[in-house]
Amino acid sequence: MTNPNPSRPMPRSQIRNIAPGDLANYRLPIPGVVSIFHRLSGLLLFLFLPLLLWLFDLSLSSEQSFDRLVHFSQAWTTRLLLLALGWALLHHLCAGVRFLLLDLHLGTERMAARRSSWLVFAVSVPLTLLFALFLFGLL
């Protein structure tokens, strides 16, 4: 916006900070949603890495520890947690490939970035559903 009267400075627009409650009012574009989910899935994987390593240790230590793992994995809460971690891994992998391609300056145009964001969801959600079917013994 140009100033019609250069001798008088234009009034500065008021800047205000947003509150966390205001975040629901903003519509984030799909590449932003993928980016936030990528960060959240990475955080989830990082925080639960000790649990995953413990489960891996249980599976390899002895026959008794493997039986303990099988018993532990029968609980529906454990299966839901493993499903969340499976989603985190699959989404993080798909979005990570997208971000590596963006780092190579491939798909940086607006429409290509949107398409690749939708592709991340189009790949990670069905893979998560397949993992859920396997996890709950339906596949």
Secondary structure by P-SEA (a helix, b strand, c coil): cccccccccccccbbbbbcccccccccccaaaaaaaaaaaaaaaaaaaaaaaaaaaaaacccaaaaaaaaaaaccaaaaaaaaaaaaaaaaaaaaaaaaaaaaacccccaaaaaaaaaaaaacaaaaaaaaaaaaaccc
